[in-house]
Amino acid sequence: MAKKHGIKNKRAALQALRRKKRLEQQLAQTDGTLSTLEFQREAIENATTNAEVLRTMELAAQGMKKAYQDMDIDKVDELMADITEQQEVAQQISDAISRPVGFGDVVDEDELLEELEELEQEELARDLLTVGDKEEEPPIELPTVPSTHLPAGPAPEADEDEEALKQLAELVS
């Protein structure tokens, strides 16, 4: 009976292996199908995005065309020239208004510049004539000489000081 029992187990094991192989094939097919579906989904998303971008670009081009339909580059250049001309007129008016009228003598700017240049030339000539001359320096104030008599030699050292003190003390006592 042990043999029958072994055959049954063998058949059950073979059946389980067949089933396992079949399920593995189904799993591989399902994985392939899912991969294909995922690829298709991404392709559709990309196509939708591309179509939306294209529509947006087309709307932008139409908007720009409409905005510039009444504009001509020659008209823009002409307008900019007019603006520049009006700014120059405004500056001339401002300059005219800011000039003093009837307040003292009117002095020619060019004459003033010539006079300034002459003065600068004169100063330069004076400087060139004095090159190399030493300018007079203010006198240096020296310290005053002491009125007391200074010792002839160096100051006595500590031992000599003590000895001098002893001699003084002997004289006093």
SEVODO-844359 format. One line per field, with one value per atom (N, C-alpha, C, O, CB): residue number from 1; x, y, z; residue in three letters. Coordinates in pm, whole numbers, plus 50000, padded with zeros to 5 digits. Glycine has a CB too. Example, Ala and Ser with C-alpha at 12.3 -4.5 7.8 and 13.67 -1.06 7.14 Angstrom:
2
num <- 1 1 1 1 1 2 2 2 2 2
east <- 51319 51230 51320 51424 51131 51285 51367 51290 51341 51408
north <- 49431 49550 49670 49668 49553 49775 49894 50003 50114 49940
up <- 50780 50780 50780 50846 50905 50708 50714 50787 50804 50572
residu <- ala ala ala ala ala ser ser ser ser ser
REM end
This chain:
173
num <- 1 1 1 1 1 2 2 2 2 2 3 3 3 3 3 4 4 4 4 4 5 5 5 5 5 6 6 6 6 6 7 7 7 7 7 8 8 8 8 8 9 9 9 9 9 10 10 10 10 10 11 11 11 11 11 12 12 12 12 12 13 13 13 13 13 14 14 14 14 14 15 15 15 15 15 16 16 16 16 16 17 17 17 17 17 18 18 18 18 18 19 19 19 19 19 20 20 20 20 20 21 21 21 21 21 22 22 22 22 22 23 23 23 23 23 24 24 24 24 24 25 25 25 25 25 26 26 26 26 26 27 27 27 27 27 28 28 28 28 28 29 29 29 29 29 30 30 30 30 30 31 31 31 31 31 32 32 32 32 32 33 33 33 33 33 34 34 34 34 34 35 35 35 35 35 36 36 36 36 36 37 37 37 37 37 38 38 38 38 38 39 39 39 39 39 40 40 40 40 40 41 41 41 41 41 42 42 42 42 42 43 43 43 43 43 44 44 44 44 44 45 45 45 45 45 46 46 46 46 46 47 47 47 47 47 48 48 48 48 48 49 49 49 49 49 50 50 50 50 50 51 51 51 51 51 52 52 52 52 52 53 53 53 53 53 54 54 54 54 54 55 55 55 55 55 56 56 56 56 56 57 57 57 57 57 58 58 58 58 58 59 59 59 59 59 60 60 60 60 60 61 61 61 61 61 62 62 62 62 62 63 63 63 63 63 64 64 64 64 64 65 65 65 65 65 66 66 66 66 66 67 67 67 67 67 68 68 68 68 68 69 69 69 69 69 70 70 70 70 70 71 71 71 71 71 72 72 72 72 72 73 73 73 73 73 74 74 74 74 74 75 75 75 75 75 76 76 76 76 76 77 77 77 77 77 78 78 78 78 78 79 79 79 79 79 80 80 80 80 80 81 81 81 81 81 82 82 82 82 82 83 83 83 83 83 84 84 84 84 84 85 85 85 85 85 86 86 86 86 86 87 87 87 87 87 88 88 88 88 88 89 89 89 89 89 90 90 90 90 90 91 91 91 91 91 92 92 92 92 92 93 93 93 93 93 94 94 94 94 94 95 95 95 95 95 96 96 96 96 96 97 97 97 97 97 98 98 98 98 98 99 99 99 99 99 100 100 100 100 100 101 101 101 101 101 102 102 102 102 102 103 103 103 103 103 104 104 104 104 104 105 105 105 105 105 106 106 106 106 106 107 107 107 107 107 108 108 108 108 108 109 109 109 109 109 110 110 110 110 110 111 111 111 111 111 112 112 112 112 112 113 113 113 113 113 114 114 114 114 114 115 115 115 115 115 116 116 116 116 116 117 117 117 117 117 118 118 118 118 118 119 119 119 119 119 120 120 120 120 120 121 121 121 121 121 122 122 122 122 122 123 123 123 123 123 124 124 124 124 124 125 125 125 125 125 126 126 126 126 126 127 127 127 127 127 128 128 128 128 128 129 129 129 129 129 130 130 130 130 130 131 131 131 131 131 132 132 132 132 132 133 133 133 133 133 134 134 134 134 134 135 135 135 135 135 136 136 136 136 136 137 137 137 137 137 138 138 138 138 138 139 139 139 139 139 140 140 140 140 140 141 141 141 141 141 142 142 142 142 142 143 143 143 143 143 144 144 144 144 144 145 145 145 145 145 146 146 146 146 146 147 147 147 147 147 148 148 148 148 148 149 149 149 149 149 150 150 150 150 150 151 151 151 151 151 152 152 152 152 152 153 153 153 153 153 154 154 154 154 154 155 155 155 155 155 156 156 156 156 156 157 157 157 157 157 158 158 158 158 158 159 159 159 159 159 160 160 160 160 160 161 161 161 161 161 162 162 162 162 162 163 163 163 163 163 164 164 164 164 164 165 165 165 165 165 166 166 166 166 166 167 167 167 167 167 168 168 168 168 168 169 169 169 169 169 170 170 170 170 170 171 171 171 171 171 172 172 172 172 172 173 173 173 173 173
east <- 50080 50000 50087 50045 49907 50203 50293 50324 50349 50421 50322 50350 50237 50263 50372 50113 50000 50001 49973 49868 50034 50037 50145 50124 50061 50258 50368 50331 50372 50493 50251 50209 50111 50115 50144 50023 49926 49999 49964 49826 50097 50172 50248 50262 50269 50298 50372 50279 50315 50440 50159 50062 50019 50006 49937 49999 49958 50070 50045 49921 50193 50306 50319 50344 50437 50303 50310 50197 50218 50302 50081 49966 49992 49959 49836 50049 50080 50187 50180 50129 50285 50389 50330 50367 50501 50238 50171 50094 50100 50074 50022 49942 50034 50004 49856 50146 50242 50292 50297 50360 50331 50381 50274 50305 50422 50149 50039 50018 49999 49908 50022 50004 50121 50102 49991 50242 50358 50343 50376 50489 50292 50269 50164 50179 50225 50056 49951 50007 49975 49830 50089 50149 50238 50234 50232 50318 50405 50321 50355 50497 50209 50120 50057 50048 50010 50015 49952 50053 50020 49897 50177 50283 50306 50319 50414 50312 50332 50217 50237 50346 50094 49975 49978 49951 49846 50013 50020 50128 50107 50050 50241 50348 50302 50328 50474 50232 50181 50080 50082 50116 49990 49888 49954 49914 49787 50055 50127 50194 50189 50232 50257 50321 50217 50241 50395 50102 49995 49943 49917 49880 49926 49877 49975 49933 49857 50106 50207 50207 50221 50345 50191 50189 50068 50078 50186 49954 49833 49852 49815 49707 49909 49936 50028 50003 49998 50135 50227 50158 50178 50346 50076 50004 49908 49897 49927 49839 49746 49822 49779 49667 49934 50016 50066 50061 50136 50115 50164 50053 50075 50223 49933 49820 49784 49756 49696 49786 49754 49860 49827 49745 49986 50094 50077 50091 50233 50047 50027 49910 49920 50004 49800 49683 49721 49683 49563 49794 49836 49927 49912 49908 50021 50110 50032 50063 50218 49933 49852 49773 49764 49756 49715 49641 49735 49697 49572 49855 49951 49989 49997 50078 50011 50046 49932 49956 50079 49807 49692 49681 49652 49561 49703 49697 49803 49775 49714 49924 50031 49999 50021 50166 49947 49913 49806 49815 49863 49707 49599 49654 49616 49486 49742 49797 49881 49882 49880 49950 50038 49978 50047 50165 49850 49792 49788 49801 49652 49770 49764 49900 49911 49662 50001 50134 50220 50214 50200 50301 50394 50529 50535 50349 50635 50766 50804 50869 50873 50764 50792 50718 50772 50753 50593 50515 50578 50581 50368 50629 50693 50820 50844 50727 50902 51022 50988 51054 51102 50882 50837 50792 50824 50722 50716 50668 50785 50785 50575 50885 51001 51079 51130 51093 51088 51156 51079 51139 51169 50944 50861 50882 50893 50711 50887 50908 51043 51052 50899 51147 51281 51281 51340 51384 51216 51209 51137 51181 51138 51027 50952 51033 51023 50819 51111 51197 51303 51335 51264 51358 51457 51394 51455 51519 51270 51200 51176 51195 51066 51133 51108 51236 51232 51052 51350 51479 51516 51565 51590 51494 51524 51438 51487 51503 51311 51221 51268 51271 51075 51303 51351 51478 51492 51378 51569 51692 51661 51719 51787 51568 51533 51469 51499 51436 51384 51316 51416 51401 51206 51514 51607 51715 51787 51671 51730 51830 51784 51668 51855 51873 51833 51819 51903 51937 51711 51685 51673 51592 51555 51753 51743 51799 51776 51603 51871 51929 52080 52153 51893 52126 52270 52321 52245 52344 52453 52516 52510 52523 52660 52491 52495 52640 52703 52403 52693 52833 52842 52771 52900 52933 52952 53032 53141 53024 52980 53042 53178 53272 52951 53191 53319 53427 53542 53302 53390 53487 53535 53654 53425 53444 53482 53578 53676 53359 53551 53639 53777 53877 53578 53784 53914 53991 54111 53895 53924 53989 54042 54153 53892 53962 54005 54128 54221 53892 54130 54244 54370 54478 54214 54355 54470 54525 54646 54430 54436 54482 54555 54657 54364 54504 54571 54708 54802 54485 54721 54850 54951 55068 54832 54904 54992 55042 55161 54919 54953 54991 55091 55187 54867 55068 55158 55295 55397 55101 55300 55428 55503 55623 55406 55431 55495 55552 55663 55393 55475 55522 55647 55737 55412 55651 55767 55891 56002 55738 55875 55988 56047 56167 55946 55966 56014 56051 56075 55908 56057 56094 56238 56325 56075 56265 56399 56431 56521 56499 56360 56383 56321 56210 56323 56397 56343 56254 56288 56456 56142 56056 56110 56168 55909 56093 56145 56064 55942 56140 56138 56071 56063 56151 56146 55958 55948 56062 56105 55810 56112 56225 56184 56070 56274 56280 56257 56287 56393 56345 56199 56219 56291 56242 56083 56406 56486 56458 56417 56637 56480 56458 56563 56673 56462 56530 56623 56729 56705 56548 56846 56958 56937 56903 57096 56956 56936 57041 57154 56942 57001 57091 57175 57275 57010 57139 57216 57334 57333 57128 57438 57558 57534 57489 57681 57564 57547 57675 57784 57512 57663 57783 57866 57812 57747 57996 58088 58083 58104 58229 58057 58060 57923 57824 58158 57919 57791 57745 57826 57802 57618 57559 57617 57640 57405 57642 57700 57601 57479 57739 57657 57574 57523 57558 57650 57442 57377 57479 57457 57288 57590 57691 57755 57781 57800 57780 57842 57745 57787 57884 57614 57513 57512 57507 57372 57518 57517 57640 57633 57512 57752 57875 57869 57917 57995 57811 57796 57702 57726 57743 57598 57506 57575 57550 57387 57660 57733 57825 57837 57815 57891 57983 57905 57951 58060 57788 57704 57659 57660 57583 57621 57575 57689 57663 57522 57812 57926 57953 57987 58051 57937 57960 57856 57888 57957 57736 57626 57641 57608 57490 57688 57694 57809 57824 57695
north <- 49884 50000 50126 50233 49998 50111 50223 50268 50386 50189 50176 50209 50291 50388 50083 50257 50331 50473 50571 50260 50477 50608 50694 50814 50594 50640 50710 50752 50859 50622 50669 50703 50819 50910 50580 50816 50925 51058 51162 50893 51052 51174 51225 51345 51150 51129 51165 51231 51332 51041 51175 51233 51372 51465 51141 51385 51514 51616 51733 51501 51571 51662 51705 51822 51597 51610 51643 51739 51834 51515 51713 51800 51941 52040 51740 51948 52079 52151 52272 52061 52076 52137 52187 52294 52035 52110 52154 52283 52379 52043 52280 52398 52519 52631 52370 52495 52603 52658 52780 52553 52573 52615 52696 52799 52494 52649 52718 52857 52956 52634 52863 52992 53087 53208 52970 53033 53115 53173 53289 53032 53091 53139 53251 53353 53023 53228 53330 53460 53570 53277 53443 53560 53635 53758 53518 53565 53627 53699 53810 53522 53636 53701 53826 53930 53602 53816 53931 54045 54161 53890 54011 54113 54180 54303 54050 54102 54157 54248 54355 54044 54205 54285 54417 54523 54207 54408 54529 54625 54746 54492 54571 54655 54724 54842 54572 54649 54706 54816 54923 54596 54787 54887 55012 55124 54827 54994 55107 55190 55313 55057 55124 55193 55272 55387 55092 55210 55278 55399 55504 55180 55384 55494 55612 55727 55448 55584 55690 55756 55878 55634 55676 55731 55823 55929 55618 55784 55867 55996 56104 55790 55986 56106 56202 56322 56067 56149 56233 56298 56416 56150 56221 56275 56385 56487 56163 56365 56466 56593 56704 56409 56575 56689 56765 56888 56643 56692 56756 56833 56944 56650 56773 56841 56968 57071 56747 56964 57081 57191 57309 57042 57151 57248 57313 57434 57180 57234 57287 57385 57489 57171 57352 57443 57574 57682 57375 57564 57683 57770 57892 57644 57708 57784 57851 57965 57692 57784 57841 57961 58063 57734 57949 58061 58180 58295 58017 58150 58257 58328 58450 58201 58251 58311 58398 58507 58201 58350 58429 58558 58665 58347 58547 58664 58767 58887 58623 58721 58812 58876 58996 58739 58796 58847 58956 59060 58733 58931 59029 59155 59266 58968 59137 59252 59339 59461 59206 59280 59354 59383 59437 59278 59348 59365 59511 59540 59307 59603 59743 59811 59932 59814 59736 59793 59760 59651 59742 59862 59846 59893 59994 59927 59824 59860 60001 60072 59761 60043 60181 60280 60386 60201 60246 60334 60342 60448 60284 60229 60226 60312 60390 60080 60299 60380 60529 60612 60339 60560 60700 60753 60866 60710 60671 60711 60736 60835 60604 60648 60664 60791 60860 60541 60822 60945 61067 61165 60949 61061 61172 61191 61304 61145 61082 61091 61154 61242 60950 61112 61168 61317 61396 61095 61356 61497 61579 61689 61512 61527 61599 61611 61712 61530 61510 61518 61626 61697 61381 61637 61741 61880 61971 61722 61897 62024 62058 62172 62020 61959 61981 62024 62112 61853 61965 62002 62145 62221 61904 62182 62318 62420 62526 62331 62387 62477 62490 62600 62424 62379 62380 62465 62542 62237 62450 62529 62678 62761 62484 62712 62852 62912 63027 62864 62837 62888 62908 63002 62791 62823 62829 62935 62962 62694 62997 63102 63230 63269 63125 63297 63424 63533 63546 63467 63609 63714 63846 63858 63684 63946 64078 64086 64186 64121 63989 63992 64008 63909 63862 64129 64153 64132 64110 64063 64139 64125 63981 63887 64172 63965 63832 63802 63877 63822 63695 63660 63545 63445 63624 63564 63459 63345 63367 63516 63229 63109 63084 63046 62985 63105 63082 63176 63136 63098 63303 63399 63356 63364 63540 63310 63263 63145 63139 63223 63053 62937 62980 62926 62836 63078 63128 63192 63168 63229 63273 63339 63237 63250 63436 63136 63030 62960 62931 62929 62934 62866 62953 62902 62831 63084 63174 63172 63166 63318 63177 63173 63044 63044 63190 62935 62805 62804 62750 62689 62863 62868 62952 62916 62925 63066 63150 63076 63082 63278 63006 62930 62821 62798 62869 62754 62649 62708 62648 62578 62825 62889 62924 62902 63016 62978 63011 62886 62887 63079 62779 62654 62602 62550 62548 62616 62567 62652 62598 62570 62782 62868 62836 62856 63012 62788 62762 62617 62576 62803 62536 62396 62388 62452 62316 62315 62296 62391 62364 62311 62503 62595 62535 62482 62736 62545 62495 62601 62719 62456 62559 62653 62676 62586 62602 62796 62830 62757 62764 62983 62685 62609 62695 62776 62476 62677 62755 62716 62601 62734 62811 62778 62671 62665 62905 62587 62478 62530 62588 62352 62510 62555 62445 62333 62591 62480 62385 62402 62510 62404 62297 62310 62402 62417 62171 62464 62555 62475 62362 62648 62536 62470 62484 62593 62532 62375 62386 62479 62487 62245 62549 62644 62577 62634 62760 62460 62390 62319 62285 62290 62297 62230 62079 62020 62264 62019 61874 61804 61858 61839 61679 61606 61571 61552 61478 61562 61536 61391 61362 61573 61300 61159 61095 61162 61086 60968 60899 60897 60913 60755 60877 60875 60760 60652 60864 60784 60676 60561 60578 60729 60444 60327 60317 60401 60201 60218 60204 60197 60257 60078 60126 60114 60250 60284 60012 60324 60456 60551 60637 60515 60535 60618 60591 60684 60591 60465 60429 60486 60533 60276 60479 60530 60681 60735 60491 60749 60895 60930 61029 60954 60854 60875 60856 60930 60782 60757 60731 60848 60891 60600 60898 61012 61135 61208 61046 61158 61268 61252 61347 61278 61132 61105 61129 61180 60961 61097 61119 61268 61315 61048 61340 61485 61554 61648 61544 61508 61568 61533 61618 61521 61418 61381 61434 61407 61240
up <- 50000 50000 50000 49958 50118 50045 50047 49906 49882 50121 49813 49675 49617 49546 49592 49645 49594 49651 49583 49628 49772 49836 49772 49755 49988 49736 49671 49531 49486 49667 49461 49325 49331 49248 49254 49427 49441 49467 49411 49557 49551 49582 49461 49438 49699 49384 49264 49165 49104 49202 49147 49054 49102 49022 49041 49229 49284 49265 49237 49434 49282 49266 49121 49093 49314 49027 48884 48846 48771 48798 48898 48870 48924 48859 48933 49041 49101 49018 49001 49247 48967 48883 48751 48703 48856 48692 48567 48592 48515 48514 48702 48737 48760 48716 48865 48828 48853 48720 48703 48939 48624 48493 48421 48361 48409 48425 48358 48420 48348 48368 48551 48619 48590 48576 48771 48582 48548 48407 48384 48559 48312 48175 48175 48108 48083 48252 48261 48322 48278 48345 48424 48489 48390 48385 48613 48310 48211 48106 48064 48143 48063 47966 48026 47961 47919 48151 48218 48233 48210 48357 48271 48281 48146 48139 48333 48040 47905 47866 47809 47802 47898 47867 47944 47889 47899 48076 48158 48105 48102 48304 48064 48008 47881 47860 47979 47795 47671 47701 47640 47583 47797 47833 47892 47861 47934 47977 48036 47926 47929 48139 47830 47719 47639 47601 47627 47613 47539 47616 47557 47509 47747 47830 47824 47807 47977 47837 47829 47692 47682 47860 47586 47450 47433 47370 47345 47489 47480 47560 47513 47531 47679 47759 47685 47682 47894 47624 47547 47429 47401 47499 47359 47243 47287 47219 47169 47399 47452 47491 47461 47574 47558 47598 47476 47471 47685 47377 47254 47184 47136 47160 47178 47113 47189 47127 47105 47322 47404 47384 47372 47553 47381 47358 47221 47207 47368 47122 46986 46982 46918 46886 47048 47053 47123 47078 47126 47232 47306 47219 47216 47437 47150 47062 46949 46912 47003 46896 46789 46841 46773 46732 46962 47021 47048 47028 47152 47094 47120 46990 46985 47189 46885 46756 46704 46652 46653 46719 46675 46758 46704 46687 46889 46977 46939 46934 47123 46914 46874 46739 46719 46868 46647 46514 46527 46462 46422 46611 46631 46698 46661 46715 46796 46867 46774 46789 46985 46680 46591 46454 46367 46574 46433 46299 46255 46136 46296 46351 46315 46327 46307 46402 46359 46375 46255 46197 46503 46220 46110 46163 46234 45980 46132 46185 46145 46222 46137 46025 45982 46070 46105 45834 46107 46193 46333 46394 46203 46381 46512 46510 46602 46553 46404 46392 46387 46448 46268 46311 46298 46434 46471 46195 46508 46640 46735 46809 46697 46733 46820 46784 46872 46811 46655 46612 46662 46707 46457 46655 46705 46856 46904 46676 46928 47073 47103 47189 47139 47034 47054 47023 47098 46966 46914 46875 46982 47016 46739 47035 47137 47267 47336 47165 47299 47418 47400 47495 47446 47279 47252 47264 47319 47112 47211 47221 47368 47409 47143 47446 47588 47659 47746 47654 47624 47684 47646 47730 47640 47521 47476 47551 47592 47324 47568 47642 47786 47840 47637 47848 47986 47998 48093 48035 47903 47905 47890 47960 47792 47800 47777 47902 47937 47656 47968 48088 48202 48279 48132 48213 48326 48309 48405 48345 48191 48170 48238 48223 48019 48312 48373 48266 48177 48479 48276 48179 48255 48348 48095 48215 48275 48414 48482 48276 48460 48594 48582 48587 48675 48566 48558 48417 48323 48654 48406 48276 48228 48308 48281 48102 48043 48010 47936 47915 48066 48048 47950 47959 48184 47855 47755 47817 47870 47629 47809 47866 47803 47874 47846 47674 47605 47657 47676 47453 47680 47734 47872 47902 47741 47955 48088 48080 48154 48169 47989 47973 47927 47973 47874 47834 47786 47901 47915 47671 47982 48094 48195 48245 48164 48222 48314 48259 48334 48337 48131 48070 48079 48106 47923 48057 48069 48212 48231 48030 48311 48450 48481 48551 48544 48429 48451 48386 48443 48396 48266 48196 48275 48287 48054 48330 48409 48533 48566 48450 48599 48719 48682 48755 48788 48570 48525 48494 48529 48400 48429 48396 48525 48534 48310 48625 48753 48819 48873 48847 48814 48875 48804 48868 48872 48671 48596 48627 48628 48445 48651 48682 48818 48840 48676 48910 49046 49068 49182 49147 48963 48979 49027 48968 48844 49128 49180 49293 49372 49071 49302 49414 49539 49537 49385 49648 49774 49833 49836 49874 49878 49945 50085 50146 49950 50135 50266 50372 50377 50290 50457 50562 50688 50713 50590 50765 50889 50983 50981 50957 51067 51156 51256 51303 51232 51286 51380 51520 51542 51346 51612 51750 51826 51837 51818 51877 51952 52101 52144 51922 52180 52324 52385 52331 52393 52497 52565 52640 52683 52662 52655 52723 52874 52922 52679 52950 53095 53159 53113 53161 53264 53330 53438 53482 53392 53481 53584 53521 53403 53661 53606 53557 53552 53650 53647 53442 53424 53467 53451 53276 53522 53561 53438 53329 53638 53456 53346 53302 53184 53385 53393 53359 53370 53399 53447 53349 53361 53506 53598 53306 53526 53661 53739 53685 53656 53870 53952 53965 53960 54091 53981 53995 54138 54221 53956 54168 54298 54413 54518 54299 54394 54499 54528 54643 54459 54424 54441 54512 54590 54304 54483 54550 54699 54780 54490 54736 54878 54949 55062 54894 54881 54940 54959 55059 54854 54861 54870 54985 55054 54737 55007 55118 55252 55347 55106 55260 55385 55416 55531 55375 55313 55334 55382 55470 55202 55324 55364 55509 55587 55272 55543 55680 55778 55888 55693 55745 55833 55849 55958 55778 55743 55749 55837 55909 55608 55831 55907 56054 56137 55853 56092 56230 56305 56424 56242
residu <- met met met met met ala ala ala ala ala lys lys lys lys lys lys lys lys lys lys his his his his his gly gly gly gly gly ile ile ile ile ile lys lys lys lys lys asn asn asn asn asn lys lys lys lys lys arg arg arg arg arg ala ala ala ala ala ala ala ala ala ala leu leu leu leu leu gln gln gln gln gln ala ala ala ala ala leu leu leu leu leu arg arg arg arg arg arg arg arg arg arg lys lys lys lys lys lys lys lys lys lys arg arg arg arg arg leu leu leu leu leu glu glu glu glu glu gln gln gln gln gln gln gln gln gln gln leu leu leu leu leu ala ala ala ala ala gln gln gln gln gln thr thr thr thr thr asp asp asp asp asp gly gly gly gly gly thr thr thr thr thr leu leu leu leu leu ser ser ser ser ser thr thr thr thr thr leu leu leu leu leu glu glu glu glu glu phe phe phe phe phe gln gln gln gln gln arg arg arg arg arg glu glu glu glu glu ala ala ala ala ala ile ile ile ile ile glu glu glu glu glu asn asn asn asn asn ala ala ala ala ala thr thr thr thr thr thr thr thr thr thr asn asn asn asn asn ala ala ala ala ala glu glu glu glu glu val val val val val leu leu leu leu leu arg arg arg arg arg thr thr thr thr thr met met met met met glu glu glu glu glu leu leu leu leu leu ala ala ala ala ala ala ala ala ala ala gln gln gln gln gln gly gly gly gly gly met met met met met lys lys lys lys lys lys lys lys lys lys ala ala ala ala ala tyr tyr tyr tyr tyr gln gln gln gln gln asp asp asp asp asp met met met met met asp asp asp asp asp ile ile ile ile ile asp asp asp asp asp lys lys lys lys lys val val val val val asp asp asp asp asp glu glu glu glu glu leu leu leu leu leu met met met met met ala ala ala ala ala asp asp asp asp asp ile ile ile ile ile thr thr thr thr thr glu glu glu glu glu gln gln gln gln gln gln gln gln gln gln glu glu glu glu glu val val val val val ala ala ala ala ala gln gln gln gln gln gln gln gln gln gln ile ile ile ile ile ser ser ser ser ser asp asp asp asp asp ala ala ala ala ala ile ile ile ile ile ser ser ser ser ser arg arg arg arg arg pro pro pro pro pro val val val val val gly gly gly gly gly phe phe phe phe phe gly gly gly gly gly asp asp asp asp asp val val val val val val val val val val asp asp asp asp asp glu glu glu glu glu asp asp asp asp asp glu glu glu glu glu leu leu leu leu leu leu leu leu leu leu glu glu glu glu glu glu glu glu glu glu leu leu leu leu leu glu glu glu glu glu glu glu glu glu glu leu leu leu leu leu glu glu glu glu glu gln gln gln gln gln glu glu glu glu glu glu glu glu glu glu leu leu leu leu leu ala ala ala ala ala arg arg arg arg arg asp asp asp asp asp leu leu leu leu leu leu leu leu leu leu thr thr thr thr thr val val val val val gly gly gly gly gly asp asp asp asp asp lys lys lys lys lys glu glu glu glu glu glu glu glu glu glu glu glu glu glu glu pro pro pro pro pro pro pro pro pro pro ile ile ile ile ile glu glu glu glu glu leu leu leu leu leu pro pro pro pro pro thr thr thr thr thr val val val val val pro pro pro pro pro ser ser ser ser ser thr thr thr thr thr his his his his his leu leu leu leu leu pro pro pro pro pro ala ala ala ala ala gly gly gly gly gly pro pro pro pro pro ala ala ala ala ala pro pro pro pro pro glu glu glu glu glu ala ala ala ala ala asp asp asp asp asp glu glu glu glu glu asp asp asp asp asp glu glu glu glu glu glu glu glu glu glu ala ala ala ala ala leu leu leu leu leu lys lys lys lys lys gln gln gln gln gln leu leu leu leu leu ala ala ala ala ala glu glu glu glu glu leu leu leu leu leu val val val val val ser ser ser ser ser
REM end
